[in-house]
Amino acid sequence: MEVVTRATPLELVELERKGVPSAILKDIARQLGLPQARVFEMLGVPKATAERKVAAGETIAGMGGQAIIGVARLLARAHEIVANSTAPEARGFDTEKWLGRWLETPQPSLGGRKSSELIDTRTGLDVVLRLLGALQSGAYQ
């Protein structure tokens, strides 16, 4: 996952073009506390394709690769929110597991859709990032 989270914008462009290491899919599932099959589904990567690419150590390019990068951006944003929090509960907070639950919770501001249903597209990811930011500002509870 670090290959994505520590990448510069230009390195991310290259990852989007060449593909993201498929092993990141398992890291995402573990960090979010979600079943691998659910992570494959929400990233728009067919289960058989994901399992084959992970087993072969191949990369995932195209929309699936972009969705993986998007989840890394969401995780980074969630960590930023927690790091900037002055709430006592922020200390020791399991940001990854919280984000996994939040992604799978229907959101009234999304018409009852789950955030996880939108992150497989760039526009959907932008919507979810804005919603996550609104949580920090208190604009949306």
Secondary structure, DSSP 8 states (H G I E B T S, - for coil): -HHHHT--HHHHHHHHHH-EETTHHHHHHHHHT--HHHHHHHTT--HHHHHHHHHHT-EE-HHHHHHHHHHHHHHHHHHHHHHT--SGGGTT--HHHHHHHHHTSB-GGGTT-BGGGTTTSHHHHHHHHHHHHHHHHTS--
